[in-house]
Amino acid sequence: MSIKIDFETDVLIVGGGPSGATLARLLSKKNKNNILLEKNFNFDKPCGGGIKSQVFREFDIPKDLEKKEIKVFNLKSIKNDISVNLNNSSISIVLRQEFDKKLRDLAQESGSKLLEARFLECFFENDDVISKIKMKNEIIHIRSNYLIGADGVQSTVRKKVFGNNTNALLTNYALIDNKDIDYCDFYFGDDYSPNEYAWIFPHGNKVSVGAVLKNDDAKTVFGKFKDKYYENEKVKGYFIPCWNDDKAFYKNRTFLVGDAAGHVLPFTYEGIYFAIKSAEILSKAIINNEPKMYQELWNKTYLKKFRFFKFMQKVFLRNDFFVNLMLKFFGKEKLQRRALSYWNGSSQPISNKKILFKIFTLFFRK
Ligand SMILES: Cc1cc2nc3c(=O)[nH]c(=O)nc-3n(C[C@H](O)[C@H](O)[C@H](O)COP(=O)(O)OP(=O)(O)OC[C@H]3O[C@@H](n4cnc5c(N)ncnc54)[C@H](O)[C@@H]3O)c2cc1C
């Protein structure tokens, strides 16, 4: 039985979040024909919305999407409470519904075709991918040269093509109405979020409270944490990728990017910035028609950094003793500056063992 093809394109991108919308925009800027699918144009991704402010400059994104600029954040444990001055770098708070929509609009303005439709499944024919899509109540088919899974942590593209899911953890999250704060707090330790962290961020005229959690006990922990600061808000659980270097980049003319590929920085759980940056790397591989280039370039740019943050998380978020040690380290200006330089990319981490040695020697030196 021959299938009626409704649209043909070089690249079909599934998911209009930061990774998919950025990829579409960058491909269009290079005149690479693409279709961007988003299943819900009004989707408001549950998210703290914290992103490195440099993203606006790097990707020419309108600065009015920044709802708050955070220049100082607080790190807290049961024993310590320290402020970290971000100096030249800062964190911006964005509202995801508005932010993602703008990124999709920018893609469309650059030439991408934008469809509100849901990817269902795909199959392969010679050098092409045929995708089955639900648009309104109709089933349509799109033929493309490449298929992109930018459809988030529970990626359907990944399930259908790679046959597995993104490694993920549950995040408990609540929005508190009618609160306006100007700071970001990060809470560490067993009372707040064992081996991970909890946060309180501004969110427009609301506040977002959340914690990355490992098991059911942690749910109780989050309840106590939230109730300590805010009452009666509805808590919901959402998945967030837990990066494990599973090398899910490319298979059968299909690429994964952003949460679908697990590209969330360990320890900090920053996913928006790395979704956008990974999309930039992928756009280069597609423009050059060199699928292997994606993984090679990503590894060259980020593998060391991701491994470093994973290692630091293992060492310092192990238990309350190490958490308090970490915050003591952060109390030292020199160590604080060094840690920030690894985070904002102004310097590259050296080997994990060497870095631990350096931290300890700097700490004990007068
Ligand atoms: C509670 C919580 C708080 C977070 N806080 C932060 C934070 O403060 N800072 C930060 O950097 N990161 C944060 N993250 C992580 C961040 O949200 C993600 O890493 C980021 O959104 C990844 O972008 P993406 O484009 O890859 O995927 P997504 O943003 O998930 O976008 C995927 C898109 O695909 C669409 N889609 C899904 N399936 C289909 C389909 N079948 N067909 C068509 N479209 C589809 C979805 O509607 C969605 O718009 C948080 C995550 C959670 C859960």
The ligand as an SDF file (V2000), in Angstrom:
LIG
                    3D

 53 58  0  0  0  0  0  0  0  0999 V2000
   10.6220   21.1590   37.4150 C   0  0  0  0  0  0  0  0  0  0  0  0
   11.7510   21.4860   36.4790 C   0  0  0  0  0  0  0  0  0  0  0  0
   12.4930   22.6420   36.6460 C   0  0  0  0  0  0  0  0  0  0  0  0
   13.5370   22.9550   35.7680 C   0  0  0  0  0  0  0  0  0  0  0  0
   14.2300   24.1190   35.9650 N   0  0  0  0  0  0  0  0  0  0  0  0
   15.2270   24.4570   35.1110 C   0  0  0  0  0  0  0  0  0  0  0  0
   15.9220   25.6950   35.2480 C   0  0  0  0  0  0  0  0  0  0  0  0
   15.6310   26.5190   36.1190 O   0  0  0  0  0  0  0  0  0  0  0  0
   16.9240   25.9650   34.3620 N   0  0  0  0  0  0  0  0  0  0  0  0
   17.2520   25.1070   33.3560 C   0  0  0  0  0  0  0  0  0  0  0  0
   18.1850   25.3980   32.5910 O   0  0  0  0  0  0  0  0  0  0  0  0
   16.6090   23.9300   33.1920 N   0  0  0  0  0  0  0  0  0  0  0  0
   15.5860   23.5940   34.0310 C   0  0  0  0  0  0  0  0  0  0  0  0
   14.9000   22.4240   33.8230 N   0  0  0  0  0  0  0  0  0  0  0  0
   15.2470   21.5980   32.6660 C   0  0  0  0  0  0  0  0  0  0  0  0
   14.7080   22.2260   31.3630 C   0  0  0  0  0  0  0  0  0  0  0  0
   13.3350   22.4930   31.5050 O   0  0  0  0  0  0  0  0  0  0  0  0
   14.9240   21.3070   30.1680 C   0  0  0  0  0  0  0  0  0  0  0  0
   16.2310   20.7960   30.1970 O   0  0  0  0  0  0  0  0  0  0  0  0
   14.7010   22.0490   28.8270 C   0  0  0  0  0  0  0  0  0  0  0  0
   13.3610   22.4610   28.7360 O   0  0  0  0  0  0  0  0  0  0  0  0
   15.0370   21.1460   27.6320 C   0  0  0  0  0  0  0  0  0  0  0  0
   14.6190   21.7340   26.4280 O   0  0  0  0  0  0  0  0  0  0  0  0
   14.1560   20.8330   25.1920 P   0  0  0  0  0  0  0  0  0  0  0  0
   13.8180   21.7580   24.0990 O   0  0  0  0  0  0  0  0  0  0  0  0
   15.1670   19.7830   24.9340 O   0  0  0  0  0  0  0  0  0  0  0  0
   12.8470   20.0590   25.6990 O   0  0  0  0  0  0  0  0  0  0  0  0
   11.4510   20.6390   26.1900 P   0  0  0  0  0  0  0  0  0  0  0  0
   11.5970   21.9900   26.7390 O   0  0  0  0  0  0  0  0  0  0  0  0
   10.8460   19.5880   27.0470 O   0  0  0  0  0  0  0  0  0  0  0  0
   10.6230   20.7780   24.8420 O   0  0  0  0  0  0  0  0  0  0  0  0
   10.0910   19.6560   24.1850 C   0  0  0  0  0  0  0  0  0  0  0  0
    8.9020   20.1090   23.3600 C   0  0  0  0  0  0  0  0  0  0  0  0
    8.4670   18.9930   22.5870 O   0  0  0  0  0  0  0  0  0  0  0  0
    7.0550   18.9820   22.5430 C   0  0  0  0  0  0  0  0  0  0  0  0
    6.6580   17.5970   22.2580 N   0  0  0  0  0  0  0  0  0  0  0  0
    6.7780   16.5210   23.0670 C   0  0  0  0  0  0  0  0  0  0  0  0
    6.3540   15.4140   22.4560 N   0  0  0  0  0  0  0  0  0  0  0  0
    5.9590   15.7950   21.2000 C   0  0  0  0  0  0  0  0  0  0  0  0
    5.4020   15.0810   20.0900 C   0  0  0  0  0  0  0  0  0  0  0  0
    5.1920   13.7610   20.1330 N   0  0  0  0  0  0  0  0  0  0  0  0
    5.1080   15.7820   18.9680 N   0  0  0  0  0  0  0  0  0  0  0  0
    5.3020   17.1370   18.9010 C   0  0  0  0  0  0  0  0  0  0  0  0
    5.8140   17.8430   19.9290 N   0  0  0  0  0  0  0  0  0  0  0  0
    6.1440   17.1870   21.0780 C   0  0  0  0  0  0  0  0  0  0  0  0
    6.6360   19.4770   23.9310 C   0  0  0  0  0  0  0  0  0  0  0  0
    5.3200   20.0010   23.9220 O   0  0  0  0  0  0  0  0  0  0  0  0
    7.7090   20.5370   24.2010 C   0  0  0  0  0  0  0  0  0  0  0  0
    7.3210   21.8240   23.7960 O   0  0  0  0  0  0  0  0  0  0  0  0
   13.8490   22.0820   34.7020 C   0  0  0  0  0  0  0  0  0  0  0  0
   13.1010   20.9140   34.5040 C   0  0  0  0  0  0  0  0  0  0  0  0
   12.0670   20.6110   35.3780 C   0  0  0  0  0  0  0  0  0  0  0  0
   11.2470   19.3720   35.1610 C   0  0  0  0  0  0  0  0  0  0  0  0
  1  2  1  0
  2  3  1  0
  2 52  2  0
  3  4  2  0
  4  5  1  0
  4 50  1  0
  5  6  2  0
  6  7  1  0
  6 13  1  0
  7  8  2  0
  7  9  1  0
  9 10  1  0
 10 11  2  0
 10 12  1  0
 12 13  2  0
 13 14  1  0
 14 15  1  0
 14 50  1  0
 15 16  1  0
 16 17  1  0
 16 18  1  0
 18 19  1  0
 18 20  1  0
 20 21  1  0
 20 22  1  0
 22 23  1  0
 23 24  1  0
 24 25  2  0
 24 26  1  0
 24 27  1  0
 27 28  1  0
 28 29  2  0
 28 30  1  0
 28 31  1  0
 31 32  1  0
 32 33  1  0
 33 34  1  0
 33 48  1  0
 34 35  1  0
 35 36  1  0
 35 46  1  0
 36 37  1  0
 36 45  1  0
 37 38  2  0
 38 39  1  0
 39 40  1  0
 39 45  2  0
 40 41  1  0
 40 42  2  0
 42 43  1  0
 43 44  2  0
 44 45  1  0
 46 47  1  0
 46 48  1  0
 48 49  1  0
 50 51  2  0
 51 52  1  0
 52 53  1  0
M  END
$$$$
